Amino acid sequence: METNPSDNMLKKYFREYYAGWKSPVPDLISSREIGFIPFYGSMIRHIRLINSNEVDSFVNRNVPRHFYYSTAYYRNPDEKKMDQKGWLGAELIFDLDADHIEGAEKMRYDEILSRVKEHTIRLIEKFLMGTFGFDENDLKVFFSGGRGYHVHVLSESIYGLNSDGRREIADYIRGEGLVSDEFRKISVVDQKDAKGWFNSIDQRFTEIYRKFSENQESVYEDENLLKVFRNRENIMGYFGRMKTVKVQQKIVKKLDLMQEPGKEKYRYMTKDDQEILQNIITKMQKEETAEIDEPVTTDVHRLIRYPYSLHGKTGLMVCPVAVNHMRDFDPLVEALNPLLKERTSKINITRPVNIKFNSETYSLNQGETELPLDLSVFLVASKMGSFI
């Protein structure tokens, strides 16, 4: 198989890393399927490794460019056909990366990672811990080594979920199916939704009516209203025409009713109220969702990157991150291969590069240059340079 000198040098640094590799193994490793992509060749999978010694020996011998394990547990993980593996359950997985971030193609790599981290924190705090009530101890978070994060949910309550059940969770997180007309039909609001979509949207909706009632000037600049009424006079006219409604045998001012949290008011919405609500929903779907890769979440046979393995397109580690450390975590410092520290190498830059890496900002032009070895490995693995 054809090789090239630069890739051979990159493989040398990966071999050096795996030669002394002592990675903690995921639980029930003997029930997981193992897969890898070599430096030259395609995916090889359906492998079973029994313990940490076998894992260490395997990576040392094969030097994977990408190394994976299954999020599912099997009776026979080394069977080639899925229906013969004996599926026992699977972790719930969320993959967040730049593919789903608007404008990512115009960002520097470090900016992309910062934006994806925001979505990951929102997934954890707003949805997994807030709405679904998972505990911090139920979650394992990893920097993927590439352009994002993987969040694993390990809980007996989800291991047996099929793809449809996982799709419902993914759809909820992405705000799928949220339309204003559905709010009219709500009969019960789950208490677990206190930090979920209904509560967030309800707060934003009632705030508009409260601002008008309190004569706050900012209400006339609210884009949710301007899309419906176009100008200040029309906004004043609409709210001014609000009279009274009969609620459970009581006559109440509609403006007062619309300021009350909860589901009752949505039965009395006019077409304009409904349009205001829909504008809020559309805006919040964009602002407050967590951009997850749904096929990863719904796949009950998924292979995911192995903890502490190296990502073949960056040379960075698949690094675990404590939930309470997410905001401070800097992957371009903490996920660097420690064996490359304080070493340099010469590479040929193939296109201009602007990046913040290991707390330093680099603006690199095409041509030969000498750089810290960890940055050189990153650029070569990312196809932005080659070793000389």
Buried (B, 14 or more C-beta within 10 A) or exposed (E): EEEEEBBEBBBEBBBEBBEEBEBEBBEEBEBBBBBBBBBEEEEEBBBBBEEBEBBBEBBBEBBBBBBBBBBBBBEEBEBEEBEEBEBBBBBBBBBBBBEBBEEBEEBEBBBBBBBBBBBBBBBBBBBBBBBBEBEEEBBBBBBBBBBBBBBBBBBEEBBEBEBEBBBBBBBBBBBEEBEBEEBEEBEEBEEEBEBBBBBBBBEBBBBBBBBBBEEEEEBBEBEBBBBBBEEBEBBBEBBEEBEEBEBEEEEBEBBBBBBBEEBEBBEBBEEBBBBBBBBBBBBBBEEBBBBBBBEBBBBBBBBBBBBBBBBBBBBBBBBBBEBEEBEEBBBBEBBBBEEBEEEEBEBBBBEEBEBBBBEEEBEBEEEEBEBBBBBBBBBBBBEBBBBB
